[in-house]
Amino acid sequence: MISFESLKSEYEQNWANLEIRPARLSDANAVARKAINGKATYQQIERLTGVPWHFAALCHYRESNFDFDTYLGNGETLHRATTLVPKGRGPFATFVDGAVDAFRIENFVGAHDWGIARILFRLEAFNGFGYHAKGCNSPYLYGGSTLYGPPEARAGKFVRDHVFDSGHVDSQLGTAVILHAMMSLDSSITLDGSPQFASRAEPEDDAASTIVLMQQALNKLGANPPLAEDGISGPKTRTAVSQFQQQNGLRDTGLLDGATVAALTRAAQAGPTGPTGDMSRIMKRLEDLAQMLRPPVGAVTPATTTPATTASGNTLPATNDPISLFERLFSLINKTAPMPGPLTPTSSAPVDQLKQVVDLLSTLLNRDGKPVLGQVNGALGDTIGKMLDGKKTALGIGGSLITALLSSVTASPNAGGLAGLLGTLVSAVPGLGQFAMPISLALTAWGVLGKMEKWAQGTAPPPKPTT
């Protein structure tokens, strides 16, 4: 996987050493002036997204040579839905509307680091990181500078997929060269946009590990050409996703939404030795835990315990409304005290509360025989079980369950009512990447079950006092 941290010092050093070749200086200044002429429009985008206007200008140059009648995501016309990845975007009333949509898809909305290293990393990601393996600076960034091409530096270009010609010199100006020229013409451009807190992860960093898993799945399924497993959802990855969606009856967007991640995971895990793709392992753990909590035959239930509603001989929550279930689950979890030591009749009240939690989780995970919390859990069960079996709930029960609820609706983009409302929120709020939620859900489910097993077995530590 490509890591920003591993490339950061290289970007900073290259920027410090960047010199525009004298023969290309007039060309670079001409392009820079075009970019600056659109500053007012790019600043509208900055106010809506937080993405610096000069970065928007560079992306606009890359995609459509400053044509304001095009979609910033791929250079197609604004006036009909896009047919290239990302597909199905638009039509858009204005260039600004399309640009906001494109930056949201790229996970740039909500980003904090706009220093030079991160800018160059994001720009190179559009074209791919293959030049690093060839010992050659990317012409996409440095074309027209002394950092690319003889006599000062190595030449080379990927003339087509996976075909590198070391003798080819790309004549196109690089985006770093254009930015350098823009700064010489407009002193308002500053590159001091590093995050206030260096440890804060950027949105695309959060998404990278999931994208790598999906690239691995696509390669396993025969992506042609094979994808670089770099954690970047670039044009090649999106094209492969689009092909998979077409082959599997999914909405063809080229984007890794929740339904696509679930289908990819199932397909990659299919086979005689792979998981079955259902909820059986999670449900089996729930059944085992519920059995541990059942009172022995002939035991008397304390009078203070409120009996649960039953149906077909099984203890079930009184309601199957999702919001009510989550509200009850939160309140029960807050009341359930982990009891050290073996379970005895004296701990019947906490055990009874814990059993209600188990029943609620059973209903949430398998309501009316259909999994409510997404389709990816079974396919990831083996790996997740090994990672989180018996450990504390690392993601936090409250936030995890909310994530799970959101995950359940992202796989149904056309849902109505509450599901449609939450689906709209998921797609609109920066940082709520749809493809990440089913995987977060699966991790959470195993973590919650492992924690409750400790409670039932008396191996969990006592709760910390609160003030």
C-alpha positions in Angstrom: 0.0 0.0 0.0 1.2 3.5 -0.8 1.8 5.6 2.3 1.8 9.4 2.4 4.3 9.3 5.2 6.8 7.2 3.2 6.7 9.8 0.4 6.4 13.0 2.3 10.1 13.9 2.6 10.6 13.1 -1.1 7.8 15.6 -2.1 9.2 18.3 0.2 12.7 17.8 -1.2 11.5 17.8 -4.8 9.5 21.0 -4.2 12.5 22.7 -2.7 14.7 21.8 -5.7 12.1 22.4 -8.4 13.2 24.7 -11.2 11.2 25.3 -14.4 13.3 24.8 -17.5 14.0 28.2 -19.2 12.6 26.9 -22.5 9.3 26.0 -20.8 8.9 29.1 -18.6 6.7 31.1 -21.0 4.4 28.0 -21.4 4.1 27.5 -17.7 3.3 31.2 -17.1 0.6 31.1 -19.8 -1.1 28.1 -18.2 -0.7 29.7 -14.7 -2.5 32.8 -15.9 -5.4 30.8 -17.2 -5.7 29.1 -13.8 -5.6 32.5 -12.0 -8.3 33.9 -14.4 -10.7 31.3 -12.9 -9.9 32.2 -9.3 -13.3 33.6 -8.4 -15.0 30.4 -9.5 -12.5 28.2 -7.7 -12.9 30.2 -4.6 -16.6 29.4 -4.6 -15.6 25.8 -4.5 -13.2 26.4 -1.6 -15.9 28.1 0.5 -18.2 25.0 0.0 -15.6 22.3 0.5 -12.5 23.7 2.2 -10.4 22.6 -0.8 -7.9 25.4 -1.6 -8.8 27.2 -4.8 -5.4 26.7 -6.4 -5.7 22.9 -6.0 -9.1 23.0 -7.7 -7.5 24.9 -10.6 -4.8 22.3 -11.0 -7.4 19.5 -11.0 -9.4 21.5 -13.6 -6.4 21.8 -15.8 -5.7 18.1 -15.5 -9.2 17.0 -16.4 -10.4 19.4 -19.1 -7.9 22.2 -19.7 -10.0 24.8 -17.8 -13.2 24.1 -19.6 -16.0 25.3 -17.2 -18.7 23.4 -19.1 -17.3 20.1 -17.8 -17.5 17.9 -14.7 -14.4 18.1 -12.6 -14.4 14.4 -11.8 -13.7 13.2 -15.4 -14.0 16.1 -17.9 -17.3 15.1 -19.3 -20.1 17.6 -20.1 -22.1 19.0 -17.2 -25.4 18.6 -19.1 -26.0 14.9 -18.9 -25.1 12.1 -16.5 -21.5 10.9 -16.8 -20.7 7.7 -18.7 -17.1 7.5 -17.7 -16.1 6.6 -14.1 -17.3 7.9 -11.8 -20.5 7.1 -13.7 -24.0 8.4 -13.3 -23.0 11.8 -11.8 -25.1 14.8 -12.8 -26.3 16.5 -14.8 -25.2 19.6 -12.9 -26.5 23.1 -13.2 -23.0 24.7 -12.7 -19.4 23.9 -12.7 -19.2 24.5 -9.0 -22.0 22.0 -8.3 -20.0 19.3 -10.2 -16.7 20.2 -8.5 -18.2 19.9 -5.0 -19.6 16.4 -6.0 -16.2 15.3 -7.4 -14.2 16.4 -4.3 -16.7 14.7 -2.0 -16.2 11.4 -4.0 -12.4 11.8 -3.7 -12.7 12.2 0.1 -11.2 15.7 0.0 -14.1 17.4 1.8 -13.2 17.6 5.4 -9.4 17.3 4.7 -7.1 19.4 6.9 -3.7 19.0 5.4 -3.1 21.2 2.4 0.7 21.5 2.7 2.8 21.1 -0.4 3.7 17.4 0.3 0.0 16.4 0.7 -1.0 18.5 -2.4 1.6 16.7 -4.5 0.6 13.3 -3.1 -3.0 13.9 -4.0 -2.2 15.1 -7.5 0.1 12.1 -8.2 -2.6 9.8 -6.9 -4.8 10.8 -9.9 -2.3 9.4 -12.3 -0.8 6.6 -10.2 2.4 5.9 -8.3 4.1 3.6 -10.8 7.0 6.0 -11.6 8.5 5.5 -8.1 9.2 1.8 -8.9 11.0 2.9 -12.1 13.3 5.4 -10.3 11.8 8.2 -12.3 10.0 11.4 -11.1 6.4 11.5 -12.4 6.0 13.8 -15.5 2.5 14.4 -14.3 4.0 16.4 -11.5 7.4 17.5 -12.8 7.2 17.7 -16.6 8.9 20.8 -17.8 11.2 21.0 -14.8 14.8 20.0 -14.2 13.5 17.2 -12.0 12.3 15.2 -15.0 14.2 14.4 -18.2 17.8 14.7 -19.3 20.3 16.0 -18.8 19.5 16.7 -15.1 17.2 13.8 -14.4 15.8 10.5 -15.8 13.1 10.4 -18.5 10.4 7.8 -19.0 6.7 7.5 -19.5 4.0 4.8 -19.1 2.9 4.9 -22.8 0.1 2.4 -21.9 -1.0 0.2 -19.0 2.0 -1.4 -17.4 4.3 -0.5 -20.4 7.1 1.9 -19.4 9.3 3.5 -22.1 12.5 4.7 -20.4 13.5 6.8 -23.5 10.2 8.7 -23.8 10.1 12.3 -22.5 6.6 13.6 -21.8 6.2 17.1 -23.2 3.2 18.0 -21.0 3.7 20.4 -18.2 3.5 18.9 -14.7 1.0 20.2 -12.1 3.8 21.0 -9.7 5.4 23.2 -12.4 2.1 25.0 -13.0 1.6 25.6 -9.2 5.2 27.0 -9.0 4.4 29.4 -11.8 1.0 30.4 -10.2 2.8 31.3 -7.0 5.2 33.6 -8.8 2.2 35.4 -10.3 -0.2 35.4 -7.3 1.4 36.1 -3.9 -1.9 35.2 -2.2 -1.2 31.5 -2.7 0.3 30.0 0.5 1.2 26.4 1.3 1.0 26.5 5.0 -2.0 24.3 5.2 -0.6 21.5 7.3 -3.0 20.2 10.0 -2.9 21.6 13.5 -2.6 18.1 14.9 0.0 16.1 13.1 -1.5 12.8 14.2 -4.9 13.5 12.7 -5.6 11.1 9.8 -6.9 12.5 6.5 -10.1 11.1 5.0 -8.3 9.3 2.2 -5.9 7.7 4.7 -8.9 6.3 6.6 -10.2 4.8 3.4 -6.9 3.4 2.1 -6.9 0.1 4.0 -10.4 -0.8 2.8 -9.6 0.1 -0.8 -6.5 -2.2 -0.7 -8.8 -5.1 0.4 -11.1 -4.4 -2.5 -8.2 -4.1 -5.0 -6.9 -7.5 -3.7 -10.4 -8.9 -4.1 -10.7 -7.6 -7.7 -7.3 -9.0 -8.6 -8.3 -12.3 -7.2 -11.4 -12.2 -9.3 -9.2 -11.6 -12.4 -9.1 -7.8 -12.9 -7.5 -7.0 -16.3 -5.2 -5.3 -16.3 -4.2 -6.2 -12.7 -4.6 -3.4 -10.2 -1.8 -1.9 -8.1 -2.8 -2.6 -4.5 -2.0 0.9 -3.4 -5.1 2.0 -1.5 -5.9 4.6 -4.1 -9.3 4.5 -5.8 -8.0 5.8 -9.1 -9.3 5.5 -12.7 -8.1 1.9 -13.1 -9.6 0.7 -9.8 -12.9 2.4 -10.6 -13.0 0.9 -14.1 -12.5 -2.6 -12.5 -15.2 -1.8 -10.0 -17.5 -0.8 -12.8 -16.9 -4.0 -14.6 -17.6 -6.0 -11.5 -20.9 -4.1 -10.9 -22.0 -4.8 -14.5 -21.3 -8.5 -14.1 -23.1 -8.8 -10.8 -26.3 -6.7 -11.5 -25.2 -3.8 -9.2 -25.7 -0.1 -10.0 -22.9 0.8 -12.3 -21.0 3.7 -10.8 -17.4 2.6 -10.5 -17.6 3.6 -6.8 -17.1 1.4 -3.8 -20.5 1.7 -2.1 -21.7 -0.7 0.6 -23.5 -3.1 -1.7 -20.4 -3.4 -3.9 -18.1 -4.0 -1.0 -20.4 -6.7 0.3 -20.7 -8.4 -3.1 -16.9 -8.2 -3.7 -16.2 -9.7 -0.4 -18.6 -12.6 -0.9 -17.2 -13.3 -4.4 -13.6 -13.2 -3.3 -14.3 -15.6 -0.4 -16.4 -18.0 -2.5 -15.3 -21.6 -2.9 -15.3 -24.9 -1.1 -12.9 -23.7 1.6 -14.3 -20.2 2.0 -17.0 -18.9 4.3 -20.6 -19.4 3.3 -21.4 -15.7 3.2 -24.2 -15.9 5.8 -24.5 -15.0 9.4 -24.2 -18.5 10.8 -21.0 -18.0 12.8 -22.2 -14.9 14.5 -25.6 -16.4 15.2 -23.9 -19.5 16.6 -21.9 -17.4 19.1 -25.0 -15.6 20.1 -26.8 -18.9 20.7 -23.9 -20.3 22.7 -23.8 -17.1 24.8 -27.6 -17.2 25.3 -27.4 -20.8 26.5 -24.8 -19.9 29.1 -27.2 -17.3 30.4 -30.3 -19.5 30.7 -31.1 -20.5 34.2 -30.8 -24.2 35.1 -33.9 -26.3 34.8 -36.1 -25.8 37.9 -34.4 -22.6 38.8 -36.8 -19.9 40.2 -36.6 -16.5 38.5 -36.5 -13.7 41.1 -39.7 -11.7 41.5 -37.9 -8.5 40.7 -37.0 -9.7 37.2 -39.4 -8.5 34.4 -40.2 -11.4 32.1 -39.5 -10.9 28.5 -42.0 -11.3 25.7 -41.8 -14.7 24.1 -42.7 -16.0 20.7 -42.4 -19.6 19.5 -40.6 -20.6 22.6 -37.7 -18.1 22.2 -37.1 -15.0 24.2 -37.3 -12.0 21.9 -37.5 -8.2 22.3 -41.0 -6.8 22.5 -40.5 -4.7 19.4 -38.6 -5.0 16.2 -38.5 -1.3 15.3 -34.8 -0.6 14.7 -34.7 2.7 16.7 -36.5 1.2 19.7 -34.2 -1.8 19.6 -31.1 0.4 19.7 -32.5 2.6 22.4 -33.3 -0.5 24.5 -29.9 -2.0 23.7 -28.1 1.2 24.8 -30.0 1.4 28.1 -29.4 -2.3 28.8 -25.7 -2.1 28.1 -25.4 0.9 30.4 -27.1 -1.0 33.2 -25.3 -4.3 32.7 -22.4 -4.5 35.1 -19.6 -6.9 34.3 -19.5 -9.3 37.3 -16.1 -10.7 38.3 -15.8 -14.3 39.2 -18.1 -17.2 38.3 -21.8 -16.7 37.6 -23.9 -17.6 40.6 -27.6 -17.2 41.5 -26.6 -13.9 43.4 -25.8 -12.3 40.1 -29.1 -13.2 38.5 -30.2 -9.6 37.8 -27.1 -8.6 35.7 -27.3 -12.0 34.0 -30.9 -11.3 33.1 -30.1 -7.9 31.7 -27.2 -9.4 29.7 -29.6 -12.0 28.3 -31.9 -9.2 27.1 -28.9 -7.7 25.4 -28.2 -11.0 23.7 -31.8 -11.3 22.6 -31.7 -7.8 21.2 -28.5 -8.5 19.3 -30.0 -11.7 18.0 -33.0 -9.8 16.6 -30.8 -7.1 15.1 -28.6 -9.6 13.4 -31.3 -11.9 12.1 -34.7 -10.3 12.1 -37.3 -12.4 10.3 -34.5 -14.7 9.0 -32.8 -11.9 7.2 -29.6 -10.1 8.4 -30.4 -6.5 9.2 -26.9 -5.2 9.7 -25.5 -5.6 6.2 -24.2 -8.4 4.0 -20.5 -8.4 4.6 -20.3 -9.9 8.1 -20.4 -13.6 7.2 -17.8 -13.3 4.4 -15.3 -11.6 6.8 -16.2 -13.8 9.8 -13.1 -16.0 9.9 -10.6 -13.2 9.8 -12.5 -10.9 12.1 -13.1 -13.7 14.6 -9.4 -14.2 14.9 -8.7 -10.5 15.3 -11.3 -9.6 17.9 -12.5 -12.9 19.5 -12.7 -12.3 23.3 -11.1 -8.8 23.2 -12.6 -5.6 24.4 -14.9 -3.8 22.0 -12.3 -1.5 20.6 -14.6 0.7 18.6 -16.9 1.5 21.5 -20.4 0.0 21.7 -22.4 3.1 21.3 -20.7 4.5 18.2 -20.3 1.1 16.8 -24.0 0.3 16.8 -24.8 3.6 15.1 -22.2 2.8 12.5 -23.9 -0.6 12.1 -27.3 1.0 11.6 -26.0 3.3 9.0 -24.3 0.4 7.3 -27.6 -1.5 7.0 -29.1 1.3 4.9 -26.2 2.0 2.5 -26.8 -1.2 0.7 -30.2 0.0 -0.4 -29.8 3.3 -2.1 -33.4 3.5 -3.2 -34.9 2.8 0.3 -37.6 5.1 1.7 -38.5 6.3 5.1 -35.8 6.1 7.8 -33.5 4.1 5.6 -33.6 6.6 2.8 -33.0 9.5 5.3 -30.0 7.8 6.8 -28.7 6.8 3.3 -28.9 10.5 2.3 -26.9 11.5 5.4 -24.3 8.9 4.7 -23.7 10.2 1.2 -23.8 13.8 2.2 -21.7 14.0 5.4 -17.9 14.1 4.8 -16.0 11.2 6.3 -18.9 8.7 6.3 -17.5 6.6 3.5 -20.2 4.1 2.5 -17.8 1.3 1.7 -16.1 1.4 5.1 -19.3 0.9 7.1 -20.0 -2.7 6.5 -16.5 -3.7 7.4 -16.6 -1.5 10.6 -19.9 -3.3 11.3 -18.4 -6.7 11.0 -15.5 -5.8 13.2 -17.9 -4.4 15.8 -20.2 -7.4 15.9 -17.3 -9.7 16.8 -15.9 -7.2 19.3 -19.3 -6.9 21.1 -19.8 -10.6 21.2 -16.3 -11.2 22.6 -16.9 -8.6 25.3 -20.2 -10.1 26.3 -18.7 -13.6 26.5 -16.2 -12.2 29.0 -19.0 -10.7 31.0 -20.9 -14.0 31.0 -17.8 -16.1 31.9 -16.9 -13.6 34.7 -13.5 -12.9 33.2 -14.1 -9.2 32.4 -12.8 -6.6 34.8 -15.2 -4.7 37.0 -16.6 -1.4 35.5 -14.6 1.7 36.2 -16.3 4.2 38.5 -17.7 7.3 36.9 -17.8 10.8 38.3 
